Amino acid sequence: MGIRIHRYLAICGIASRRKAEDLIREGRVRVNGNTLQTLGVIITPGVDRVTVDEVEVFQSQPRIRIMLHKPEGYVSTVQDPQGRPTVLSLIQMEGVRLFPVGRLDMDTSGLLILTNDGDFSQEITHPSRNISKVYIARIRGIPDASSIRAFREGIDIGGYVTWPAEMKILSRKGDISTVQVTIHEGKNRQIRRMVEALRFEVLELKRISIGNLSYGSLPPGKWRILSETDIRAIFSA
């Protein structure tokens, strides 16, 4: 039975469906020795030979879902061309090809999910799921009612207006505020760009939950396998 190549790569744990499409566009995917030029190609698993970066892809690994309490100083990628440490260096799991579900930038800490299950990644990141992501931020500046309203109405972060989000002020000390921010999408450095658009500065940013899943007492730099209860918590918010 045929299957679209980007879904096959997701099932094999190479990347999410969206990232698999990027691999195809970059000319890194071959089927039976031929570099793919277009998306949507249908292949037959077990018959067609699929390679990514000249390494053959097999649908053989068990599906793994991991929670990591990401510290600052690590990039949320599989490889980094600049040689910076990646989150995968924190996870010692031989023979398993994991990738992050979404990203936290290098200076952001907190909850990050990694998996080899592209369909699971797609379920979490697809806009139709509307899964909330909650962050705690320390910012320089004093947000007021107009700042909170701007988050609710959407903020132009440079050619893109964000979906409605929430900002709640938790505390203030001098010109430093601690706020809780809830978003339902994941654009690159989104919260930092939203805050900067309001003329404030992010000093520290931590993601504390995805859906109803939080890292709890898991120390920074540590990880654990997600339980079925954890997975239900992601989608139950």
PyMOL commands that set and color helices and strands:
alter all, ss='L'
color gray80, all
select helices_A, chain A and resi 5-11+17-25+87-90+118-125+127-129+145-153+190-197+228-235
alter helices_A, ss='H'
color red, helices_A
select strands_A, chain A and resi 3-4+29-31+34-35+42-43+50-52+55-56+65-70+99-100+108-115+133-140+166-173+176-183+201-210+213-214+223-225
alter strands_A, ss='S'
color yellow, strands_A
deselect
rebuild
show_as cartoon
